Amino acid sequence: MKDYEVVIGLETHIQLNTRTKIFCSCKADSWEDEANTNICPVCSGLPGTLPVLNAEAVQKGALLAAAMHAEVNPLSRFDRKNYFYPDLPKGYQITQFDEPIGKGGYLDLKMADGTKKRVRIHKLHLEEDAGKTKIEHGTRLVDFNRCGVPLIEMVTEPDLRSGEEAAQYLIQLRQLLRWIGVSEADMERGHLRCDANVSIRERGSQVLNTKTEIKNVNSIDSVRQAIGEEAKRQIELVESGGKVESYTLDWDADRNKLSLMRSKETEADYRYFRDPDLLPVKLSREEIAGIMAALPELPLERQARFVTEYGLSEYDADILTNERSLSDYYEAAVGAYTGEPKAVANWMMNDLSRMLNDLGKTADQLVLGPKALAEIIQMIDDGKINAATGKSLLKKVEESGSRPAEIVEKEGLGLIADSDALRAQIEAVLADAPDEVANFKAGKESLLGWFVGQVMRRTGGKADPKRTRELLLEMLRK
């Protein structure tokens, strides 16, 4: 068998999280609405209606273009893409063809082995969504609620080489979309949808052979599996003397099977022409400058900075920049803490992360703010509380909203560091353990840890362990 490589390009449809649809005032997210209740004459395509462009969709589209390192076009236009399908009531889709909101661009991926891969962007444009169809009891039903929802369609160059690379692209694109706040990017709710174009060629060849398009891949796992299955099918077909034909394929996630939907359309089939009802979109230099200024530090850039500025490992930096609010929380906590940044990272990746999962919250939703976390860690460093008390304070602060120091004082959670008070406790422990005292004085100094444990037990864990150890040694060696 020849050595083949898989060539993959992805088409993603990204629902922008605007309040209303792109050309009317119906709400944009109607996931939980009853079918055909979130529509109006404009988005349901009634004759005589006129679209009115949503400025927020343009701004968010331009922000995404900037985040993808694309050129934000100062002049873009809308076109009509003509095709006939039950979920498209107008008989055409309003989209952008040759003058889109963004031009060029790329997304750098960080792969599992630490290497980076650049995926170039072929198309990035604004458009409206169509409705959706489903079959119930043998009858095809149409729901127009999604008609007019604002989308960015983004198409990559054929730069991906495996189902795993395609999955990583989607994972890191989803992270970016949430990071800059333009989409919820929830694949289960249709906020991020993907079609995969797949072809094969002999390794080393630069030829782009006939491709097939896989639709209805509604999860990252489905993308990974469907591409693998299609690549395997094409290789077996070519090896047996067959020829790959340009088809659109449907992925059945329940059976992990591909099936033929229809022959694939070309751009000429859509008969694009300018939409006469919409004016060109013009962005001034000042508006573009404002969009660029609103662009936050991006995930990979922040990861690299966390490594150099805070001395974190690549692994720690990757976890702490997985979500923007977690990353912002970490920086704020480090800024409020006088110790090593690694200590904050450890607390956040363990105890705080566990609490976030239990509560189902993101870091910016916590009552326990970054300054409170820093205060807890600082009190442990200063010997005012022990680590166990510090962990219990996370929940107490979250539930009450009180400052950690106030809770410690009110509930008497502070460590006993007073020498006289500790001596009294130690004397009681030594009096109850004459054999262990004798063994220690005979040279079995490993018993010191046992004595510390006994003092901690008598004080309910409140004895300052460092001062307790010092006094024990002093009193045992008399």
C-alpha positions in Angstrom: 0.0 0.0 0.0 1.2 3.5 -0.8 1.9 6.0 2.0 -1.0 8.5 2.1 -1.6 11.6 4.0 -4.9 13.2 4.8 -5.6 16.8 3.8 -8.3 18.5 5.8 -10.0 21.9 5.7 -12.7 22.9 8.2 -15.7 25.1 7.7 -16.9 26.5 11.0 -20.1 28.4 11.6 -19.8 30.6 14.7 -23.0 32.0 16.3 -22.2 35.5 17.6 -23.7 36.2 21.0 -25.6 39.4 20.1 -28.8 40.2 21.8 -30.8 40.2 18.5 -30.6 38.6 15.1 -28.5 40.1 12.4 -31.3 41.8 10.3 -34.2 42.1 12.7 -35.1 42.6 16.4 -35.9 39.0 17.2 -33.7 37.5 20.0 -30.6 35.8 18.7 -30.5 32.7 21.0 -33.7 30.7 20.8 -32.4 27.3 21.8 -35.1 26.6 24.3 -38.0 28.3 22.5 -40.9 26.4 21.0 -40.6 25.9 17.2 -41.5 29.0 15.1 -42.1 31.3 18.0 -39.0 33.5 17.6 -39.7 34.8 14.2 -41.0 38.0 12.5 -41.8 39.0 8.9 -38.1 39.9 8.2 -36.4 36.6 9.3 -39.2 34.4 8.0 -38.8 36.0 4.6 -42.3 37.5 4.0 -42.5 39.6 0.8 -42.0 43.4 1.1 -39.8 43.2 4.2 -36.4 44.9 4.5 -33.4 43.9 6.5 -31.7 46.3 9.0 -28.1 45.5 9.9 -27.2 44.8 13.5 -24.2 47.0 14.3 -23.2 44.7 17.2 -22.8 41.7 14.9 -20.4 43.8 12.7 -18.3 44.8 15.7 -18.1 41.3 17.0 -17.3 40.0 13.6 -14.5 42.5 13.2 -13.2 41.7 16.7 -13.0 38.0 15.8 -11.2 38.9 12.5 -8.6 40.9 14.5 -8.2 38.0 17.0 -7.5 35.7 14.0 -4.8 38.0 12.8 -6.9 38.9 9.7 -7.1 42.3 8.1 -10.3 44.0 9.1 -11.8 45.4 5.9 -12.9 49.0 6.1 -15.4 48.2 3.3 -17.4 45.0 3.2 -20.6 44.1 1.3 -23.5 41.6 1.6 -24.5 39.3 -1.1 -27.3 36.8 -1.8 -26.5 33.1 -2.0 -29.3 31.5 -3.9 -30.4 27.9 -3.2 -33.7 26.2 -2.5 -34.2 24.3 0.7 -37.1 24.0 3.1 -35.3 25.8 6.0 -34.5 28.9 3.8 -37.8 30.8 3.5 -36.5 33.6 1.2 -34.9 31.2 -1.3 -31.5 32.9 -0.6 -29.2 33.5 2.3 -27.7 36.9 3.0 -23.9 36.4 3.3 -20.6 38.0 2.2 -18.9 36.7 -0.9 -15.9 38.6 -2.4 -15.8 41.6 0.1 -16.0 40.1 3.6 -15.5 41.6 7.0 -12.1 39.9 7.3 -9.3 39.0 4.9 -6.6 36.4 5.5 -5.6 35.4 9.0 -4.5 32.4 10.9 -4.7 30.5 14.2 -1.6 29.1 15.8 -2.3 25.8 17.5 -0.3 24.4 20.5 -0.1 20.7 20.0 0.2 18.0 22.7 3.9 17.5 22.0 4.6 21.2 22.6 5.0 22.1 18.9 3.0 24.8 17.2 1.1 24.5 14.0 -0.3 27.4 12.0 -3.7 27.0 10.3 -4.3 29.7 7.7 -7.8 31.1 7.1 -9.2 31.2 3.6 -12.5 32.9 4.3 -14.0 34.9 7.2 -17.3 36.6 6.6 -20.6 37.5 8.2 -23.9 35.9 7.3 -27.3 34.9 8.6 -28.2 31.4 9.7 -30.9 29.3 8.1 -33.6 27.4 10.0 -33.5 23.7 10.7 -35.5 20.7 9.7 -36.2 17.4 11.5 -38.2 14.3 10.8 -40.9 13.2 13.2 -43.0 10.1 12.5 -42.0 10.2 8.8 -42.9 13.8 8.3 -40.3 16.6 7.7 -40.9 19.6 10.0 -39.3 23.0 9.6 -38.4 25.4 12.5 -37.5 29.0 11.4 -36.4 30.1 14.9 -32.7 30.1 13.8 -33.3 32.1 10.6 -31.4 35.3 10.8 -29.2 34.4 13.7 -25.8 36.2 13.2 -22.9 33.9 12.1 -19.3 34.2 11.2 -18.4 31.5 8.6 -14.7 30.8 8.8 -13.0 28.4 6.3 -9.5 27.2 6.8 -6.9 26.4 4.1 -6.3 22.7 3.8 -3.6 22.8 6.5 -4.8 20.0 8.8 -3.5 16.5 8.5 -5.5 14.3 10.9 -8.7 14.1 12.8 -6.7 14.9 16.0 -5.3 18.1 14.5 -8.9 19.1 13.4 -10.1 18.4 17.0 -7.3 20.6 18.4 -8.2 23.4 16.0 -11.8 23.3 17.3 -10.8 23.1 20.9 -8.5 26.1 20.6 -10.9 28.1 18.4 -13.6 27.5 21.0 -11.3 28.8 23.7 -10.5 31.9 21.6 -14.2 32.7 20.9 -15.0 32.6 24.6 -11.8 34.4 25.5 -12.7 37.5 23.4 -16.4 37.2 24.3 -17.9 37.0 20.8 -19.6 33.6 21.1 -20.6 31.0 23.8 -19.2 28.4 21.3 -21.3 25.6 22.8 -21.5 22.9 20.1 -24.4 21.1 21.8 -26.5 24.2 21.4 -25.3 24.9 17.8 -23.2 28.0 18.7 -20.2 26.3 17.0 -20.8 24.0 14.1 -18.3 22.4 11.8 -18.1 20.8 8.3 -15.0 18.9 7.3 -13.5 18.7 3.8 -11.4 15.6 3.4 -9.1 14.3 0.7 -6.1 12.1 0.5 -2.9 12.2 -1.5 0.5 10.3 -1.6 2.8 11.7 1.1 5.1 14.3 -0.4 2.7 15.3 -3.1 1.4 18.9 -3.3 -1.7 18.1 -5.4 -5.1 18.8 -3.9 -7.3 15.8 -4.9 -11.1 15.6 -5.0 -12.5 16.2 -1.6 -15.7 15.2 0.2 -17.6 17.2 2.7 -18.8 15.8 6.0 -21.8 17.4 7.6 -23.6 17.0 10.9 -20.5 16.6 13.0 -21.9 18.1 16.2 -19.1 17.4 18.7 -15.3 17.5 18.7 -15.2 13.7 19.2 -17.5 13.3 16.1 -15.1 15.5 14.0 -12.2 13.3 15.1 -14.0 10.0 14.3 -15.7 11.1 11.1 -12.5 12.3 9.5 -10.7 9.1 10.5 -13.5 7.0 8.9 -13.6 9.0 5.7 -9.9 9.0 5.3 -9.9 5.2 5.7 -12.8 4.9 3.2 -11.0 7.0 0.6 -7.7 5.1 0.9 -9.5 1.7 0.6 -11.4 3.0 -2.4 -8.3 4.3 -4.2 -6.3 1.2 -3.4 -9.0 -1.0 -4.9 -8.9 1.0 -8.2 -11.8 3.3 -7.5 -12.1 7.1 -7.7 -13.1 9.6 -5.0 -16.1 11.6 -6.1 -17.2 15.0 -4.8 -20.0 14.2 -2.4 -21.5 15.7 0.7 -21.6 13.0 3.4 -23.8 12.8 6.6 -22.2 11.6 9.9 -24.4 9.5 12.1 -22.9 9.8 15.6 -25.1 7.1 17.1 -23.7 4.4 14.6 -20.4 6.1 13.8 -21.2 5.8 10.2 -21.0 8.0 7.1 -23.8 8.0 4.4 -24.2 9.8 1.1 -26.4 13.0 1.2 -26.0 14.5 -2.2 -23.4 15.6 -4.8 -21.4 18.6 -3.6 -22.3 22.1 -4.9 -19.8 24.6 -6.3 -19.8 28.4 -5.9 -21.3 28.8 -9.4 -24.4 26.9 -8.3 -25.3 29.6 -5.8 -25.4 32.5 -8.3 -24.1 35.1 -5.9 -25.0 38.7 -6.5 -25.0 41.9 -4.4 -28.0 42.3 -2.0 -29.8 45.4 -3.2 -31.5 46.0 0.2 -28.3 46.5 2.2 -25.8 49.3 2.0 -22.0 48.5 2.1 -20.5 48.2 5.6 -18.0 51.0 6.2 -15.7 51.1 9.2 -13.6 54.2 9.7 -10.0 54.2 10.8 -11.1 55.3 14.3 -13.6 52.4 14.5 -11.1 49.8 13.4 -8.6 51.3 15.9 -11.2 51.0 18.6 -11.8 47.4 17.7 -8.0 46.6 17.8 -7.8 48.4 21.2 -10.6 46.2 22.6 -8.7 43.0 21.7 -7.3 41.4 24.9 -4.1 39.6 25.3 -4.7 36.3 23.5 -4.4 32.8 25.2 -1.0 31.7 23.7 0.5 35.1 24.4 -0.7 35.0 28.0 0.6 31.5 28.4 4.1 32.5 27.3 4.0 35.5 29.6 3.0 33.5 32.6 6.0 31.2 32.1 8.5 34.1 31.8 6.9 36.6 34.3 5.7 34.2 37.0 8.1 31.3 36.5 5.3 28.8 35.9 5.8 25.6 34.1 4.2 25.2 30.6 1.7 22.8 32.1 0.6 25.2 34.9 0.4 28.2 32.5 -1.7 26.1 30.1 -4.2 25.2 32.8 -4.4 28.8 34.2 -5.1 30.3 30.7 -7.6 27.7 29.7 -10.4 30.2 30.4 -10.0 34.0 30.6 -11.7 34.7 33.9 -9.5 32.0 35.6 -6.5 33.7 34.1 -7.6 37.2 35.2 -8.3 35.8 38.7 -4.8 34.4 38.9 -3.1 37.6 38.0 -5.2 39.6 40.5 -4.4 37.1 43.3 -0.7 37.2 42.5 -0.8 41.0 42.6 -2.4 40.9 46.1 0.0 38.3 47.5 3.6 38.9 48.7 4.9 35.3 48.2 5.8 33.2 45.2 3.3 33.1 42.3 3.7 29.3 42.2 1.9 29.1 45.6 -1.2 30.9 44.1 -1.0 28.6 41.1 -1.0 25.5 43.3 -4.1 26.7 45.3 -6.0 27.6 42.1 -5.2 24.4 40.2 -6.2 22.2 43.2 -8.6 23.5 45.9 -10.1 26.4 44.0 -10.5 24.4 40.8 -12.3 21.7 42.8 -14.6 24.3 44.3 -15.4 25.8 40.9 -16.3 22.3 39.6 -18.5 21.6 42.6 -20.4 24.9 42.3 -20.6 24.9 38.5 -19.1 28.5 38.5 -16.5 30.3 36.6 -13.8 32.2 38.5 -15.5 35.6 37.8 -18.7 34.4 39.4 -17.1 33.5 42.8 -17.9 35.5 45.9 -14.4 34.5 47.0 -12.4 37.1 45.2 -8.7 36.9 44.3 -7.8 39.2 47.2 -9.5 36.9 49.6 -7.6 33.9 48.2 -4.3 35.8 48.5 -5.2 36.7 52.1 -5.8 33.1 53.0 -2.5 32.0 51.6 -0.7 34.9 53.3 -2.2 33.9 56.7 -0.8 30.4 56.2 2.6 31.8 55.3 2.6 34.0 58.4 1.7 31.1 60.7 -1.7 32.5 61.6 -3.6 29.5 60.4 -2.7 26.1 59.1 -3.3 24.7 55.6 -6.4 22.7 56.7 -8.0 25.8 58.1 -7.1 27.7 54.9 -8.9 25.1 52.8 -12.0 25.3 55.0 -11.9 29.1 54.7 -12.5 28.9 50.9 -16.0 27.6 51.4 -16.7 29.8 54.4 -15.8 33.0 52.5 -17.8 31.8 49.5 -20.9 31.2 51.6 -20.7 34.3 53.8 -18.9 36.9 51.8 -16.9 37.8 54.9 -13.2 38.5 54.9 -11.0 35.5 55.8 -9.4 37.3 58.8 -12.9 38.1 60.2 -14.0 34.5 60.0 -10.7 33.3 61.7 -11.2 35.8 64.6 -14.9 35.1 65.0 -14.6 31.3 65.0 -11.3 31.2 66.8 -9.5 29.4 64.0 -6.1 31.0 64.5 -3.1 29.0 65.5 -1.9 28.9 69.1 1.5 30.5 69.0 1.8 31.8 72.6 4.7 30.0 74.2 3.1 29.7 77.7 -0.2 28.2 76.3 1.8 25.7 74.2 4.0 24.7 77.1 1.0 23.8 79.1 -0.3 21.6 76.3 3.1 20.0 75.8 3.5 19.3 79.5 0.2 17.5 79.5 1.2 15.3 76.5 4.6 14.5 78.1 3.0 13.5 81.4 0.7 11.1 79.6 3.6 9.4 77.6 6.5 8.5 80.0 7.6 5.5 77.9 7.8 7.6 74.7 9.7 10.3 76.6 12.2 7.7 77.9 12.6 6.3 74.4 13.2 9.7 72.9 15.9 10.5 75.5 17.5 7.1 74.8 18.1 8.2 71.2 14.8 7.5 69.3 14.4 11.1 68.1 12.0 10.0 65.3 9.3 10.1 68.0 9.4 13.9 67.8 6.8 13.8 65.0 4.5 11.7 67.2 4.7 14.2 70.0 3.8 17.0 67.6 0.8 15.0 66.5 -0.3 14.5 70.1 -0.1 18.3 70.7 -2.1 19.0 67.6 -4.7 16.5 68.6 -5.1 18.1 72.1 -5.4 21.6 70.5 -7.8 20.6 67.7 -5.1 21.3 65.2 -4.6 24.9 66.3 -1.1 24.6 67.7 1.5 26.4 65.6 3.5 23.4 64.3 6.8 25.2 64.0 6.7 26.7 67.5 5.4 23.4 68.9 8.3 21.5 67.5 10.8 24.1 68.9 9.3 23.9 72.4 9.1 20.1 72.3 12.8 19.8 71.5 13.6 22.3 74.3 11.5 20.5 76.9 12.5 16.9 75.9 16.2 17.7 76.0 16.1 19.1 79.6 
